[in-house]
Amino acid sequence: QAGLPVRVVRTLLALGTSVRLHRPDDPAHNGCIASAYRDFVMPGTAPLTPRVRRLSKADSAPGSPPTTARRRRSSCGGASVAAAVSTSGTVATAVTATATGPRSPSKGSGETPTEKPPQLPKLSGLESCAPDEVGLDAKSLEDHRLRNRWQSSLGILPGLAECVIAGDRVAYVDLMGSADVERGTPVRSSTLFRCFSMTKPITAVAVMRLVEDKKVALEDPVSKYIPSFQITKVVKPESAEEWGITAQSHDHLEPMQTQITLRHLLTHTSGLAYGPDRASPSEPLKASNAAEGSYIGLVEAVDSGKIQTLEDFCDALAGLPLRFQPGTQWMYSHGVDVAGRVIEVVSGRPLDAFLREEVFQPLGMTRTTFFVGRDRARDLAAMYLAEKEDVVDEENLGALCRLKRVDGTLPEESRWCGRNKRVLAGGGIMGSCGGGLVSCLHDTARFVTMLANGGKMQSGRHLLQHSTVRALWRGWVGLRFL
């Protein structure tokens, strides 16, 4: 839903929950813990070099690594980058695959790394180029590469696969760390990462395929395809913060003033919400607000396997009150999951089959799927939480975080391995700790290249019309007709 000011798309699969374009001059993102710091640098912008110095436990200044970490789900493998400490207390990073690696400059030394950047890995089917050939700053990109190693040395970032694409050429690639710490499996361009909410844009493209074929319209009421949404109730504004509201809480509910449309689903303005999540089923399920609290029963039904199909999920969801009148507010939600069910109803095909036949196969995304077969389980990156170390030695600065493996101790134990009782989640999260596609850097690069090129695929044919892609780039949430 975000506009692209330049035809440059940056693909990041370091974290399954975070794919972002960050401004390098925004101090709010400097030194971000447990979600990889990213800067998107164009020519003429001074690169930001990580400050390297002794840290106090209270230190959280922009540009230096904070000593506290939010627990956050990561779909990447473990770090193969080790930290060393010099006698002056500065941090030096060493990539274990090469024994030595680029070192962050000492504070006040004016020193800059002189090591040449490694040879770029190739992404199959995509032409490579030097950054300056497409108007990008090579020095800033190399500075960014050093940041990745620096964050990994602190235990923040286990590993990543990322690239920068301009037009249809790859100007930057970085494959760092291990896909599986315990087994030392390196990250490759074919390593499978959990997409989580980056499943959403893929589902949105699938919806727009149906729009172009005139099989659906964005202004269609959802109840046209899922009748259970026809009589969904809405929480009254004055009751929005009340806990425990159900479909039987009549004093707190009112009828819908307008029906939910497909446009509402895709823009998170439908009144739907999300329930609480957690890293694994063994953790307690806790709601942080009234909206999440109203979804706990639905989340538990999915986790337990009581709800096993997208059809059953949407019918159960329609029985929960909306948090506001459709089109009047914004709230991150299961809207795109419901859009996935509309795809099933209209096409007569399961969501995974439709995506495979109408999106993945035309684009050559051969490894993207909802379920990983047992024979490919070792290609799936392990999933870790980055947890803050209880004690940080200020004189001998080491890892600030430790990695806690979740989603099984073996690849075969992952909830994404084998076609188990999982609802196909076009929105990327289903239940408390599962759902969504898995994909690799190679496949995702093809997808975003298609978007950056106005819907045109590498074959020269169009998956979507250019006008459709331009519409997707617009700021939909701010448009009056919502």
C-alpha positions in Angstrom: 0.0 0.0 0.0 3.0 2.3 0.2 4.0 4.4 -2.8 7.5 3.8 -4.3 9.2 7.2 -4.9 11.9 5.5 -7.0 11.9 2.3 -8.9 14.2 0.7 -6.5 13.0 -2.2 -4.3 15.0 -3.5 -1.4 14.3 -7.1 -0.5 14.9 -8.2 3.1 14.2 -11.6 4.5 16.3 -11.2 7.6 13.2 -11.2 9.9 10.0 -12.9 9.0 8.1 -10.1 10.6 10.0 -7.1 9.4 10.6 -6.0 5.8 11.0 -2.2 5.7 12.6 0.7 4.0 14.3 3.0 6.6 15.5 6.5 6.1 19.2 6.8 7.1 18.6 10.2 8.6 15.8 9.0 10.9 17.4 8.7 14.4 14.4 6.6 15.6 15.8 3.6 13.8 19.5 3.9 14.7 20.8 1.0 16.6 17.5 -0.9 16.5 17.6 -4.1 18.6 16.0 -7.4 17.6 14.7 -6.1 14.3 17.6 -5.6 11.9 18.6 -2.0 11.5 18.2 -1.0 7.8 19.2 2.2 6.0 18.2 2.9 2.4 20.9 5.2 1.0 20.8 7.2 -2.2 23.8 9.1 -3.7 24.8 12.2 -1.8 23.6 10.8 1.6 26.4 10.5 4.1 26.8 6.9 5.2 26.2 6.2 8.9 29.0 4.3 10.6 28.1 2.4 13.8 29.5 4.0 16.9 31.8 1.5 18.7 32.6 2.2 22.3 32.1 0.9 25.8 28.5 0.7 26.8 26.7 1.3 30.0 23.6 -0.7 30.8 21.5 2.5 30.4 23.1 3.3 27.1 20.5 3.7 24.3 21.9 6.7 22.3 21.1 6.7 18.6 23.8 5.1 16.5 25.0 2.8 19.3 23.5 -0.6 20.2 21.0 -0.4 23.1 21.4 -2.8 25.9 17.8 -3.8 26.1 15.9 -5.9 23.6 12.3 -6.5 22.8 11.5 -10.1 22.3 10.7 -10.5 18.7 10.2 -13.4 16.4 12.9 -14.0 13.8 12.7 -16.4 10.9 16.4 -16.3 10.2 19.1 -18.7 11.1 21.8 -18.2 13.7 24.7 -15.9 13.7 28.0 -17.1 12.2 29.6 -13.8 13.1 31.7 -13.7 16.3 32.6 -10.7 18.4 36.1 -9.9 19.6 37.2 -7.1 21.9 40.4 -5.2 21.7 42.4 -3.9 24.6 40.8 -0.4 24.0 37.3 -1.8 24.5 36.2 -1.4 20.9 34.3 -4.1 19.1 35.9 -5.9 16.1 33.8 -8.3 14.1 35.1 -11.3 12.3 33.2 -13.4 9.8 33.9 -17.0 10.7 33.6 -18.2 7.2 36.7 -16.1 6.2 38.5 -16.1 9.6 38.9 -12.3 9.5 36.5 -9.7 8.3 35.8 -5.9 8.2 36.4 -4.1 11.5 34.3 -1.2 12.8 36.4 1.9 13.3 37.5 2.9 16.8 35.7 5.9 18.2 37.4 9.1 17.2 40.0 7.4 15.1 38.7 8.6 11.7 39.5 5.1 10.4 37.3 3.6 7.8 37.2 0.0 6.6 39.4 -0.6 3.6 38.6 -4.2 2.8 37.0 -4.7 -0.6 33.4 -5.9 -0.6 33.0 -9.6 -1.4 32.0 -10.8 -4.8 28.2 -10.5 -5.1 26.4 -13.9 -5.1 24.3 -14.4 -8.2 20.5 -14.6 -8.1 19.3 -17.0 -10.8 17.6 -15.3 -13.8 18.4 -11.7 -12.6 21.2 -9.6 -14.1 23.8 -8.1 -11.7 25.3 -4.7 -11.9 27.5 -2.3 -9.9 25.6 0.1 -7.6 26.8 3.2 -9.4 25.4 1.9 -12.7 21.9 2.4 -11.3 22.6 5.5 -9.3 23.2 3.9 -5.9 26.1 4.7 -3.5 28.4 1.7 -3.3 30.2 3.0 -0.2 26.9 3.4 1.7 25.8 -0.1 0.7 29.2 -1.4 2.0 28.7 0.5 5.2 25.3 -1.2 5.5 27.0 -4.6 5.0 29.3 -3.8 7.9 26.3 -2.9 10.1 24.9 -6.3 9.5 28.1 -7.9 10.8 28.2 -5.5 13.7 24.6 -6.3 14.8 25.2 -10.0 14.4 28.3 -9.8 16.6 26.1 -8.4 19.4 23.8 -11.4 19.1 20.9 -9.3 17.6 20.8 -10.6 14.1 21.4 -14.4 13.6 21.8 -14.1 9.8 20.0 -12.7 6.7 19.6 -12.8 3.0 18.9 -9.5 1.3 19.4 -7.7 -2.0 18.8 -4.3 -3.6 17.2 -4.3 -7.0 17.0 -1.3 -9.4 14.8 -1.8 -12.4 15.5 -5.5 -13.1 19.1 -5.6 -12.1 20.6 -6.7 -8.8 22.9 -4.0 -7.4 23.6 -5.5 -4.0 23.3 -8.9 -2.3 24.3 -10.0 1.1 24.0 -13.6 2.4 25.2 -13.7 6.0 25.2 -16.0 8.9 23.6 -19.5 9.4 20.2 -20.7 8.6 20.5 -23.1 11.5 22.9 -22.2 14.3 23.0 -25.7 15.8 23.8 -27.3 12.5 25.9 -24.6 11.0 23.8 -24.4 7.9 24.8 -21.3 5.9 22.2 -18.8 4.6 21.8 -19.2 0.8 19.7 -17.4 -1.7 17.5 -20.6 -1.7 17.1 -20.7 2.1 13.4 -20.7 3.0 12.3 -18.0 5.5 8.9 -17.6 7.1 7.2 -14.7 5.4 4.6 -14.0 8.1 3.0 -10.7 7.0 5.0 -10.4 3.8 2.4 -13.0 2.6 0.0 -10.1 2.4 1.3 -8.3 -0.7 1.3 -11.7 -2.6 -2.3 -12.3 -1.6 -3.2 -8.7 -2.6 -1.6 -9.3 -6.1 -3.7 -12.4 -6.4 -6.9 -10.4 -5.6 -5.9 -7.9 -8.2 -5.6 -10.7 -10.8 -9.3 -11.4 -10.2 -10.1 -7.7 -10.4 -8.4 -7.5 -13.8 -10.3 -10.5 -14.9 -13.5 -8.8 -13.8 -14.4 -11.6 -11.5 -14.5 -9.4 -8.4 -14.5 -5.6 -7.8 -12.9 -3.9 -4.9 -16.2 -2.3 -3.9 -17.9 -5.7 -3.7 -19.4 -6.5 -0.2 -17.5 -9.4 1.4 -20.9 -10.9 2.3 -21.5 -11.5 -1.5 -18.9 -14.3 -1.2 -19.0 -15.1 2.5 -22.6 -14.7 3.7 -21.7 -15.0 7.4 -20.4 -11.4 7.2 -23.8 -10.0 6.3 -25.0 -9.6 9.9 -21.7 -9.0 11.8 -22.2 -6.5 14.6 -19.9 -3.6 15.6 -18.6 -2.5 19.0 -20.0 0.9 19.9 -17.3 3.7 20.0 -17.9 4.3 23.7 -17.3 0.5 24.4 -14.1 0.2 22.4 -11.9 -0.2 25.4 -14.3 -2.6 27.2 -12.9 -6.2 27.7 -14.9 -9.3 27.2 -17.4 -8.1 24.6 -18.9 -10.9 22.5 -21.6 -11.2 19.9 -24.1 -11.5 22.9 -23.0 -8.2 24.5 -26.0 -6.4 23.0 -25.7 -3.3 25.1 -22.2 -2.7 23.6 -23.0 -3.5 20.0 -24.6 -1.8 17.0 -25.4 -2.8 13.4 -23.0 -2.2 10.6 -23.7 1.1 8.8 -22.0 -0.1 5.7 -21.0 -3.6 4.5 -17.3 -4.6 4.6 -15.8 -4.4 1.1 -12.8 -6.1 -0.5 -11.1 -2.7 -0.4 -11.6 -2.5 3.4 -10.0 -6.0 3.7 -6.9 -5.0 1.8 -6.4 -1.7 3.6 -7.1 -2.9 7.2 -10.1 -0.6 7.5 -12.7 -3.3 7.8 -13.1 -3.3 11.6 -11.5 -6.7 12.0 -8.5 -7.1 14.3 -5.9 -9.6 15.3 -5.7 -11.8 18.4 -2.6 -12.2 20.6 0.5 -14.0 19.4 3.4 -15.8 21.0 6.6 -17.5 19.9 5.5 -21.1 20.7 2.5 -22.9 22.0 4.3 -23.5 25.3 4.2 -19.8 26.2 1.1 -18.3 27.8 -1.4 -16.5 25.6 -1.9 -13.0 26.7 -3.9 -10.2 25.2 -2.5 -6.6 25.4 -5.8 -4.8 24.7 -9.5 -5.3 24.4 -9.4 -6.0 20.7 -6.9 -8.8 21.1 -8.8 -10.1 24.1 -12.0 -10.5 22.0 -10.0 -12.9 19.7 -8.5 -15.2 22.2 -11.2 -17.9 21.7 -10.6 -17.8 17.9 -6.8 -18.0 18.3 -7.1 -21.0 20.7 -9.5 -22.8 18.3 -6.9 -22.5 15.5 -4.0 -23.5 17.7 -5.9 -26.6 18.9 -6.9 -27.7 15.4 -10.6 -27.2 16.1 -10.6 -24.8 13.1 -8.8 -26.5 10.2 -10.0 -24.7 7.1 -10.1 -21.1 5.9 -13.8 -21.4 5.4 -14.4 -22.3 9.0 -12.0 -19.6 10.2 -13.9 -16.9 8.3 -17.3 -18.0 9.5 -16.0 -18.0 13.1 -14.4 -14.5 12.5 -17.6 -13.1 11.2 -19.3 -14.1 14.5 -17.0 -11.7 16.4 -17.9 -8.0 16.7 -16.0 -5.5 14.5 -14.0 -3.1 16.5 -15.3 -0.1 14.5 -17.6 0.7 11.6 -16.0 -0.4 8.2 -14.1 2.4 6.5 -13.9 4.7 9.5 -10.6 3.7 11.1 -7.4 1.6 10.5 -6.4 -1.4 12.5 -4.0 -4.2 11.5 -6.1 -7.3 11.0 -7.1 -10.6 9.5 -8.6 -8.7 6.5 -6.2 -10.2 4.0 -6.9 -13.7 5.3 -10.6 -13.1 4.6 -9.5 -11.8 1.1 -7.8 -15.2 0.7 -11.1 -16.9 1.3 -12.8 -14.7 -1.3 -10.1 -15.9 -3.8 -11.1 -19.5 -2.9 -14.8 -18.9 -3.4 -14.5 -17.0 -6.7 -11.8 -19.2 -8.3 -13.1 -22.6 -7.0 -9.6 -23.4 -6.0 -7.8 -23.7 -2.6 -5.7 -20.6 -1.9 -2.4 -22.4 -2.2 -3.3 -23.8 -5.6 -4.5 -20.4 -6.9 -1.3 -18.6 -5.7 0.8 -21.4 -7.2 -0.9 -21.4 -10.6 -1.6 -17.6 -11.0 1.4 -16.0 -9.3 4.3 -18.3 -8.4 4.5 -20.3 -11.6 4.3 -17.3 -14.0 7.0 -15.5 -12.0 9.3 -18.6 -11.6 8.9 -18.6 -7.8 9.5 -22.3 -7.6 10.2 -22.6 -3.8 7.5 -20.4 -2.3 4.8 -22.4 -0.5 2.6 -22.7 2.6 4.1 -26.1 3.5 7.6 -27.5 3.3 7.8 -31.1 2.5 9.9 -33.4 4.7 12.4 -33.8 1.8 13.0 -30.0 1.9 12.9 -29.5 5.7 16.6 -28.8 5.9 16.1 -25.8 3.6 13.9 -24.1 6.1 15.7 -21.5 8.3 15.4 -22.1 12.0 13.5 -19.5 14.0 14.9 -17.8 17.0 14.1 -15.1 19.6 16.8 -12.6 20.4 16.7 -12.3 24.2 18.7 -9.7 26.2 21.5 -11.1 28.2 20.9 -10.7 31.9 24.4 -9.4 32.6 26.5 -7.3 30.1 30.2 -7.0 31.0 31.1 -3.4 30.1 34.8 -4.0 30.1 34.6 -7.1 27.8 31.7 -6.3 25.5 30.3 -9.4 24.0 26.9 -10.5 22.8 24.1 -8.3 24.1 21.5 -11.0 23.2 21.2 -14.7 23.2 19.3 -16.7 20.7 16.5 -18.9 21.8 15.3 -21.5 19.3 11.5 -21.8 18.8 9.4 -23.7 16.4 11.0 -27.1 17.1 14.5 -28.3 17.8 14.7 -30.0 14.4 13.7 -28.7 11.0 11.2 -31.5 10.7 9.5 -30.4 13.8 8.6 -27.0 12.4 4.9 -26.0 12.2 5.6 -25.2 8.6 6.9 -28.7 7.8 4.5 -31.2 6.3 0.8 -30.4 5.6 -0.4 -30.5 9.1 -3.6 -29.0 10.5 -2.9 -25.4 9.4 -5.3 -22.9 8.0 -4.0 -21.3 4.8 -3.2 -17.8 6.0 -3.1 -15.3 3.1 -2.5 -12.6 5.7 0.6 -14.3 7.2 -0.4 -15.2 10.8 -3.0 -17.7 11.9 -3.6 -18.7 15.4 -0.9 -17.5 17.9 2.3 -18.7 16.3 1.9 -20.0 12.7 0.6 -19.3 9.3 1.8 -17.6 6.1 4.1 -18.6 3.3 7.7 -19.5 3.3 9.9 -18.1 0.5 13.5 -17.5 -0.4 15.5 -14.4 -1.5 15.5 -15.7 -5.1 11.7 -16.0 -5.3 11.0 -12.8 -3.4 13.4 -10.9 -5.7 11.4 -12.0 -8.7 8.1 -10.9 -7.0 9.3 -7.4 -6.1 11.0 -6.9 -9.4 7.7 -7.5 -11.1 6.1 -4.8 -8.9 9.0 -2.4 -9.4 8.6 -2.8 -13.2 4.9 -2.1 -13.2 3.7 -5.7 -13.3 6.0 -6.8 -16.1 7.7 -10.2 -15.6 11.2 -11.2 -16.8 9.5 -13.0 -19.7 8.3 -9.6 -21.0 4.6 -10.5 -20.2 2.6 -8.8 -17.6 1.3 -10.5 -14.4 -0.6 -7.3 -13.7 -1.3 -4.3 -15.9 0.8 -1.3 -15.2 -2.2 0.8 -14.2 -3.1 -1.8 -11.6 0.3 -1.7 -10.0 0.3 2.1 -10.0 -3.0 1.9 -8.1 -1.4 -0.4 -5.6 1.4 2.2 -5.0 -1.2 4.8 -4.0 -1.8 5.7 -0.4 -5.1 3.9 -0.2 -5.7 4.5 3.5 -5.9 8.3 3.1 -8.4 8.2 0.2 -11.9 9.6 0.9 -13.8 6.7 -0.6 -12.7 4.3 2.1 
